[in-house]
């Protein structure tokens, strides 16, 4: 726990350039920790933030496991909503509160310290490589080149990432799928300047009204996305997946409580967990235009915008969905305005066979440690670099979670239950034992 508290004090915010020194200091701290625990560690410079790679003494004939994590964190804003300071970790009611506690410092450090405990008693039963980057929260823009450059030294049989959520509090969970993502922004322009809404209202088109109509065109009354071709490559859920979803320890009322929403709503024909894990979605993430200050200003704005993200399922690609969405918006753009569509970042969805020998080994490690049968689920979030690992290193990834559903990642008061952290250390030790048998 002391190691984790020290790790969490680094304000390693990758999106803010003023924290560059903190990023480097955090990376060096990790390098020193690996060496203290008995591993050989290297700090690699990139055009962005450093990458830390650590290994035990690799031996021929042993399976090779790569563990990926990231030491960068999200900005802590809004600061006024934190109960304690985000980079002064505080323990309350058995949880450590700090930015990065779960995403991803706590989860990754559990693996590191698990390896360290085993090294006290001798060497590890597998060849182990750690790869920790400092740009995950800003899209991992330099990771693909790093993987290509170091492909041989990073070669492995299987990858493990703990950057996902448990299905319920303290319930062992393996995520066998993650959705991909495609983002874009729509800008609608009308008159060349803001106009008096009394003099010009009713005579020229209002860009905010146009944007609102475009947003409204995205879904029908049953929650289906109306973009032509959107579902063409979406596969139906298999029977075993629907059965696994029905057995999840979290129920819809629990999910509703986590969301803090009045009701659950989504695409007709699917339950909540099928919608968030196995169905593609279209969401509005931001909208703006016109006067935003206090009171009223009778203005007809010259432009308005909306920001969108689409979560993708296997066989959908960001480029394809961005093109389909752009065609949809241009088709439904009302008269009197012009439209510009800007494509943003994207990432492919990921799916791994939950019946592979490595998945079975991970399930046994989790069951032996927690004393419960692990839940199998698809998670709704995205980790775009998974497909890069598969393409460049040729290895699948196991997603093993130590985070509780209420850990509040990316939000104020992010936290990690100490019990989860300590159990994660034991899971790592059990996981190495089981993977060692996969020769």
Secondary structure, 3 states (H helix, E strand, C coil): CHHHHHHHCCCCECCCHHHHHHHHHHHHHHHHHHHHHCCEEEEECCCCCCEEEEECCCCCCCCEEEEEEECCECCCCCHHHCCCCCCCCEEECCEEECCCHHHHHHHHHHHHHHHHHHHHCCCCCCEEEEEEECCHHHCCCCHHHHHHHCCCCCCCCEEEECCCECCCCCCCEEEEEECEEEEEEEEEECCCCCEEHHHHECCECCHHHHHHHHHHCCECCCCCECCCCCCCCCCCCCHHHHHHHHCCCCCHHHHHHHHCCCCCCCCCCCCHHHHHHHCCEEEEEEEEECCCCCCCCCEECCEEEEEEEEEECCCCCHHHHHHHHHHHHHHHCCCCCEEEEEEEEEECCEECCCCCHHHHHHHHHHHHHHCCCCEEEEECCCCCHHHHHHHHHCCEEEEECCECCCCCCCCCCCEEEHHHHHHHHHHHHHHHHHHHCCC
